[in-house]
Amino acid sequence: QVQFVESGGGLVQAGGSLRLSCAASGSTLSTATMGWYRQAPGKQRELVATITSSGITNYADSVKGRFTISRDNGKNTVYLQMNSLKPEDTAVYYCNRPVGSSYWIDPWGQGTQVTVSS
């Protein structure tokens, strides 16, 4: 069973940047599609970015052009570079292996809080 540890969140002003990391243990993820999710207070968890094993990326419209997902298979780690942050990006961010846009494979990690002030 895969375990994820997310890190890199924090408090940032609107327009700022953060880089999130997701370190996986328990299994190698080099052949897996990985995704970053977020959940804002009172809202459902949403998938914001995915990256396939070959490096093909996909983004939710709300983050397209501002967020970049990447991976380092040697470190079993996935990253999310977030630029031009907006207050509406405030959420707890998680990583997982997505199945479509509405399902996932593994238990959730603790997530990392991102707070964007206006």
ABEGO torsion letter per residue (X at the ends): XBBBBBBGBEBBBBGBBBBBBBBBBGBBAAABBBBBBBBBBGBBBBBABBBBAAGBBBBBAAABGABBBBBBAAAGBBBBBBBGBBAAABBBBBBBBBBEAABBABBBBAEBBBBBBX
